[in-house]
Amino acid sequence: MQFRKTIPAIALGVVSLTVPIAASAGTGSSSPTSEATTADSSQVESTTLTDNNGKPSRSLSVKAAPKEAAKGATKAAAQSEKVFSTGEVTGEEFSSIGLSWKKESAVDSGLTAETRIHRDGAWGPWQNVPLGLDDGVAEEAKRAGAPAFYTDDADGAQVRFTSPKGSLPQDLKLSFIDPAKSPATSSSDREPSDREPRTAQAGQPDVKLRKDWGADESLADPGYKTQPSIKAALVHHTVTGNNSYTQEQVRQIINGIYIQHITVLGYGDFPYHFVVDRFGGIWEGRKGSIEMRPGTEIPGILGGHASGFNTNTFGVAMLGNFEPNNSEGGEDTGPDPKPTEAMTTSLADLLAWKAGQYELAPEGSTQLVSAGGGGTNPHPTGTVLDVPVISAHKDVNVTACPGAKLYESLPDLRKQVADRLGSA
């Protein structure tokens, strides 16, 4: 994955690529060639867009926001609003892009990002890129950032940021992610996982293992991150930029989430315990999530999906975006982006299986204690929340997750789970 040229006016600044990047002259300006450094992972190549003070590098052009964007703003606000653009960067193929920044960095609350993707010799339309990680910067993360934004197989991208305050996060990076570079996905005769499935547990639906989506186990922390028990399930959506993905693309999207979180953001493992796709497929996310159950050596697995509320919960992410009218970014979701029937059926099956193991009342409530953490978690350490046993991410953090259309279906979901357990 070697990005060979920048079209029209910039060269990438501090670049984690494998070859020098040639720049071409733009109108009235030119940019020098930047020497590349070795990437930390063959699956990710990154460029630094701002320094540790948030000052834009030569990778970005800066201009005042268009007049129409400033309508209704105060004069001072209109004068400070700026647009930062990477220009058009092309090279070899990738399938997701990631944005990340210093974990402690202040971020303009009005900051937005857009991208357009180059594939098959043409540039696509501009799409919004969500900037808030669904997990709200989990405690184990080393960097803050956005979800992996799925691009399908592309060979170029342009990203632009609009900031009402005219500022960008500190140490902002753009990453190109190519799971196909993983030894676990590029070999036709993959080595079997060292953890084969155990005998199916009572009530267990068909859950695909990590090796089925091509997890490179050498990236994740060794061993299991255990916790004493589970009291609640938290439902999420991934906001990965594409609601019309094909069945063949599911593995690539899940792997992109994995690589973005581990290699770019510094997580120890996949953030969610499970992922459910629109075809009804259920996939193991965080290692050990299938095996975890009371009374065993793995009574629970600690996830990285909800800031301050990972303890005593497990996270299930629905692959897609269920917030109406594209307000969460990516492909246009329209006014009614409901999950498919296959998706909700599999989600109910999965929740019934785990609720049965932990003797949870699907239509009941429980108490969770905040571990603090700030960010999307407004609850100070020690705050006790009364929440439904089957909750949404937005029930514990300040977020739109799992999207309005999925959130409004949760009462019916709880009933479906109760019916499956015969506890209605």
C-alpha positions in Angstrom: 0.0 0.0 0.0 2.2 2.8 -1.3 0.7 6.2 -1.9 2.6 7.5 -4.9 1.3 11.0 -5.6 -0.7 13.9 -4.4 -3.0 15.6 -7.0 -3.1 18.8 -7.0 -1.1 20.9 -4.5 0.2 19.2 -1.4 2.6 16.6 -0.2 1.9 14.6 2.9 3.9 15.9 5.8 5.1 13.3 8.4 4.2 10.1 6.7 4.1 6.5 7.7 4.5 5.1 4.3 7.0 2.9 2.5 8.2 5.1 -0.3 8.7 8.9 -0.8 5.6 10.7 -1.9 5.9 12.8 -5.0 4.0 16.1 -5.1 2.8 17.9 -8.1 2.5 21.6 -8.4 -0.8 23.3 -7.9 -1.9 26.7 -9.2 0.6 29.2 -8.0 2.2 26.8 -5.4 4.3 23.8 -5.1 5.2 21.3 -2.3 8.4 19.4 -1.7 8.6 15.6 -1.7 8.4 14.1 1.7 10.6 11.2 2.8 8.5 8.3 4.1 9.1 6.3 7.3 8.3 2.7 7.9 4.7 1.9 9.0 4.0 0.3 12.3 1.8 -2.3 10.6 1.7 -3.5 7.0 -2.1 -3.0 7.2 -2.0 0.7 8.1 -0.3 3.7 6.6 -0.8 7.1 8.3 0.0 10.7 7.8 0.2 13.4 10.5 -2.0 16.4 9.7 -1.4 18.5 12.8 1.4 18.8 15.3 1.2 18.4 19.1 -0.2 22.0 19.3 -2.9 21.4 16.7 -1.0 23.5 14.1 -1.7 22.2 10.6 1.2 20.5 8.8 2.1 21.1 5.1 -0.4 18.2 4.5 -3.3 20.6 4.8 -4.4 23.6 2.9 -6.4 26.2 5.0 -9.0 28.7 3.9 -11.9 30.6 5.3 -15.2 28.8 5.3 -17.6 29.6 2.4 -19.9 32.6 3.0 -23.0 30.4 2.9 -21.6 28.2 5.7 -21.3 31.2 8.0 -24.8 32.5 7.5 -26.5 33.1 10.9 -23.2 33.1 12.7 -21.9 36.1 14.6 -19.3 38.2 12.8 -16.5 36.9 15.1 -17.6 33.3 14.5 -17.8 33.8 10.8 -14.3 35.2 10.7 -12.8 32.3 12.7 -14.5 29.4 10.8 -12.0 27.6 8.6 -11.8 24.7 6.1 -8.8 22.4 6.1 -8.2 20.0 3.2 -5.8 17.3 2.4 -6.1 17.6 -1.3 -6.4 14.5 -3.5 -4.2 11.6 -2.4 -4.0 8.5 -4.6 -2.0 5.3 -4.4 -2.6 1.6 -3.9 -5.7 0.0 -2.6 -7.2 0.3 0.9 -10.7 -0.5 2.2 -11.2 1.9 5.2 -9.8 5.2 6.4 -9.4 6.2 10.0 -9.0 9.6 11.8 -7.4 9.8 15.2 -5.9 12.4 17.5 -4.2 12.9 20.9 -6.5 11.5 23.6 -6.3 14.5 25.8 -6.8 17.0 22.9 -9.6 19.5 23.0 -11.8 19.1 20.0 -14.0 21.9 18.5 -17.6 20.7 19.3 -18.7 21.9 15.9 -15.9 20.2 13.9 -17.1 18.1 10.9 -15.2 16.0 8.4 -16.0 14.9 4.9 -14.3 12.6 2.5 -14.6 11.6 -1.1 -13.2 8.4 -2.4 -11.3 7.5 -5.7 -12.0 4.1 -7.3 -12.3 2.7 -10.8 -10.7 5.9 -12.2 -13.3 8.3 -10.8 -14.0 10.4 -7.7 -17.2 9.8 -5.8 -19.4 12.3 -4.0 -18.5 13.9 -0.7 -19.7 12.0 2.4 -19.8 13.0 6.1 -17.3 11.1 8.3 -18.5 10.6 11.9 -15.9 12.0 14.4 -17.2 10.5 17.6 -16.1 7.0 18.4 -19.1 4.8 19.4 -17.3 3.7 22.5 -16.5 7.2 23.6 -12.8 6.6 24.0 -12.6 3.6 26.2 -10.3 3.5 29.2 -7.8 1.2 27.4 -7.5 3.5 24.3 -4.2 5.3 23.8 -5.7 7.8 21.2 -9.1 9.3 20.5 -10.6 9.0 17.1 -13.4 8.2 14.7 -14.8 4.8 13.7 -13.1 3.0 10.7 -14.9 4.5 7.7 -15.5 1.8 5.1 -14.6 2.8 1.5 -14.7 -0.5 -0.3 -11.6 -1.2 -2.4 -10.4 2.3 -3.2 -7.1 3.9 -4.3 -7.5 7.5 -3.3 -9.2 9.8 -0.9 -9.5 13.5 -0.1 -10.6 14.6 3.4 -11.6 18.1 4.5 -12.5 19.4 7.9 -14.7 22.4 8.8 -14.1 24.0 12.2 -16.3 26.9 13.5 -13.4 27.8 15.8 -10.8 27.5 13.1 -8.9 24.8 15.1 -8.1 21.1 14.7 -7.2 18.4 17.3 -3.6 17.9 18.4 -1.6 15.2 16.6 -4.4 14.6 14.1 -3.7 11.6 11.8 -5.3 10.2 8.7 -4.8 6.4 8.3 -5.4 4.2 5.3 -6.4 0.7 6.4 -6.0 -2.5 4.3 -7.0 -5.7 6.1 -5.9 -7.7 3.0 -2.3 -7.1 4.1 -3.0 -9.1 7.3 -1.4 -12.6 7.2 -4.7 -13.9 8.6 -6.6 -12.6 5.5 -4.1 -12.7 2.7 -3.3 -16.4 2.8 -5.5 -18.9 1.1 -4.5 -21.6 3.6 -4.8 -19.7 6.9 -3.4 -21.3 10.0 -6.2 -22.5 12.2 -6.9 -20.5 15.4 -5.3 -21.7 18.6 -8.7 -21.5 20.1 -11.1 -23.8 18.4 -14.8 -23.6 19.2 -16.0 -25.6 22.2 -19.0 -27.7 22.2 -22.0 -25.4 21.5 -23.6 -24.2 24.6 -27.3 -24.5 25.3 -29.3 -22.0 23.3 -26.2 -20.8 21.4 -27.0 -19.4 18.0 -24.5 -19.8 15.1 -21.7 -17.4 16.0 -18.7 -17.1 13.7 -15.3 -17.1 15.2 -12.7 -14.3 15.0 -10.7 -16.4 12.5 -13.7 -16.4 10.2 -13.4 -12.6 9.7 -9.6 -12.9 9.5 -8.4 -11.5 12.8 -4.7 -11.2 13.0 -4.2 -12.5 16.5 -0.7 -11.2 16.7 -2.1 -7.6 17.0 -4.3 -8.2 20.1 -3.1 -8.4 23.7 -2.4 -11.9 24.7 -4.8 -13.7 27.0 -8.3 -12.7 28.0 -9.5 -9.5 29.7 -11.8 -11.0 32.3 -14.4 -9.5 34.6 -16.5 -11.1 37.4 -19.9 -11.1 35.8 -22.4 -9.5 33.4 -25.4 -7.5 34.5 -26.6 -5.8 31.2 -26.2 -5.8 27.5 -25.5 -2.5 25.6 -26.6 -2.3 22.0 -24.6 -0.2 19.5 -24.3 0.6 15.8 -20.9 0.8 14.1 -21.5 3.9 11.8 -18.9 2.5 9.4 -20.1 4.5 6.4 -22.0 1.9 4.4 -25.5 0.5 5.0 -25.8 -1.4 1.7 -22.7 -3.6 2.1 -22.7 -7.0 0.5 -22.4 -10.3 2.4 -18.9 -10.6 1.0 -17.8 -7.2 2.4 -18.8 -8.0 6.0 -15.5 -9.6 6.9 -13.5 -6.7 5.5 -15.6 -4.1 7.4 -15.3 -6.0 10.7 -11.5 -6.4 10.2 -11.2 -2.7 9.4 -12.9 -1.9 12.8 -10.4 -4.2 14.5 -7.3 -2.8 12.8 -8.4 0.8 13.4 -9.0 0.2 17.1 -5.8 -1.7 17.8 -3.2 -0.3 15.4 -4.4 3.3 15.2 -6.2 3.9 18.5 -4.2 1.6 20.7 -6.9 -0.7 22.1 -5.9 -4.1 23.3 -8.6 -5.9 21.3 -11.8 -5.5 19.3 -14.1 -3.0 21.2 -17.4 -5.0 21.1 -18.1 -8.5 22.2 -20.2 -9.3 19.2 -21.2 -7.9 15.8 -24.4 -8.6 13.9 -24.6 -7.9 10.2 -27.7 -7.0 8.1 -27.9 -10.6 6.7 -28.3 -12.0 10.2 -24.7 -13.1 10.7 -23.4 -13.1 14.2 -19.6 -12.6 14.7 -17.4 -12.9 17.7 -15.6 -9.6 18.3 -13.6 -9.4 21.5 -11.6 -12.6 22.2 -13.3 -14.9 24.7 -16.9 -13.6 24.2 -18.3 -16.9 23.1 -16.8 -18.8 26.0 -17.6 -16.4 28.8 -20.3 -17.6 31.2 -20.8 -17.8 35.0 -19.0 -20.5 36.9 -16.1 -21.0 34.4 -12.6 -19.7 34.2 -14.0 -16.9 32.0 -17.0 -15.6 34.0 -17.0 -12.4 31.9 -15.0 -10.6 29.3 -14.2 -6.9 29.8 -15.0 -4.9 26.6 -14.1 -1.5 25.3 -17.4 -0.3 24.0 -18.9 2.3 26.5 -16.8 4.8 28.3 -17.1 4.3 32.1 -19.5 1.4 31.7 -17.6 -1.5 30.4 -17.6 -3.3 33.7 -20.6 -5.7 34.2 -21.8 -5.2 30.6 -21.3 -6.7 27.2 -21.6 -4.9 23.9 -23.3 -5.9 20.7 -22.8 -3.7 17.6 -25.2 -3.8 14.7 -23.2 -3.3 11.5 -24.5 -0.1 10.0 -26.0 3.3 10.8 -29.5 3.6 12.1 -29.7 7.3 12.7 -32.1 9.0 10.1 -31.0 11.3 7.3 -27.3 10.7 7.4 -26.8 12.7 10.5 -24.2 10.2 11.7 -22.2 10.2 8.5 -21.4 8.0 5.6 -24.0 6.7 3.1 -27.3 8.5 3.0 -29.5 6.6 5.4 -32.8 8.3 4.5 -35.6 9.0 6.9 -36.2 5.4 8.1 -33.0 3.3 8.4 -34.4 0.4 10.3 -32.3 -2.8 10.8 -33.4 -5.8 8.7 -35.6 -8.5 10.0 -32.7 -11.0 9.8 -30.6 -8.6 11.9 -33.1 -8.1 14.7 -33.9 -11.9 14.8 -30.2 -12.7 15.2 -29.8 -10.0 17.8 -32.7 -11.4 19.8 -31.2 -14.9 19.5 -27.8 -13.7 20.7 -29.2 -11.7 23.6 -31.5 -14.6 24.7 -28.4 -16.9 24.8 -26.3 -14.6 27.0 -29.3 -13.5 29.1 -30.1 -17.1 29.8 -26.5 -17.8 30.8 -26.3 -14.9 33.2 -29.9 -15.3 34.5 -30.8 -11.8 33.3 -34.4 -10.6 33.1 -34.8 -9.2 29.5 -37.6 -6.8 30.4 -36.1 -5.9 33.8 -33.7 -3.3 35.1 -30.3 -3.3 36.8 -27.8 -0.9 38.3 -24.5 0.0 36.8 -21.7 2.1 38.4 -19.8 4.7 36.4 -16.0 4.3 36.3 -15.8 7.9 35.1 -13.6 8.8 32.2 -15.1 11.9 30.9 -15.6 12.3 27.1 -19.0 11.0 26.2 -19.5 9.8 29.8 -21.0 12.6 31.8 -21.4 10.5 35.0 -18.6 11.0 37.7 -16.9 8.0 39.1 -19.2 6.1 41.5 -22.5 7.4 40.0 -25.2 4.7 40.1 -27.5 4.4 37.1 -30.7 2.4 36.9 -30.9 1.1 33.3 -32.8 -1.6 31.4 -31.0 -5.0 31.3 -31.1 -4.6 27.6 -29.9 -1.0 27.1 -28.5 1.2 24.4 -25.2 2.9 24.4 -27.1 6.3 24.7 -28.6 5.1 28.0 -25.1 5.4 29.6 -23.2 7.9 27.4 -24.0 11.1 25.6 -24.3 9.7 22.0 -26.8 9.1 19.3 -25.8 5.4 19.3 -27.4 3.0 18.3 -29.4 5.4 16.1 -33.0 6.5 16.6 -34.5 3.8 14.5 -32.7 1.0 16.3 -33.3 2.6 19.7 -37.1 2.8 19.2 -37.2 -1.0 18.5 -35.6 -1.9 21.8 -38.9 -2.4 23.7 -40.0 -5.0 21.1 -36.5 -6.5 21.2 -36.8 -7.0 25.0 -40.1 -8.8 24.5 -38.7 -11.0 21.8 -35.8 -12.0 24.1 -38.2 -12.7 27.0 -40.4 -14.9 24.7 -37.4 -16.9 23.7 -36.5 -17.5 27.4 -40.2 -18.3 28.3 -40.2 -15.5 30.8 -42.7 -13.2 29.2 
